[in-house]
Amino acid sequence: YKKPVVGRKINWMKAGILESDIVLTVSPYYALEIISGAAKGVELDHILRTVKLLGIVNGMDAIEWNPRMDKYIDLNYDDTTVSLHLQSYRSSDITAKL
């Protein structure tokens, strides 16, 4: 990160972007949007164009992250047995030694 000109303030966002391996955004569309111009890139568009920028899709895979079928939790539950969630959560804490 280059030192700022005397009398100017440090832009911590710019420093973070330049020092990161990759910059993630909330969607592929937003990644394109923030490099499209100064107004949308909050005057960092020229910096964002020089780094690895990746937009990830919001959300999750409802099948893979389904507690009713998750093989990695001890007590499976669904909307009718949601009270098991706390027991499952505590069991995970014990397994992970938290």
C-alpha positions, 0 to 999 in steps of 0.5 A: 500500500502506497503512503498517502500524500501529506495532508490526505487521509488513509483509505482503509478500504483501498488498503484492504482491497490492495492487500487481499488475495481476492475480493468477493462480492455478493453477486456476479452482477454486483462485481461487474457493477462496482467496476463500471464507474466511479459512482458505483465503485465508490471511487475505487473502481480503478483499484477494483479493476486491478485485483482478482474480483469474484461475485458469488451467488447469494443463498445456499443449496437447500438440499445440501444444507438441510438439517433433516438429511445432514449426515454431519449432525447427530440429531436431524430435525425439520420444521416439525421437530425444531426443538431438536435444533438446540440439542443438535447444536450442543452435540456439535459443540461437544464434538468440536470441543467448543 
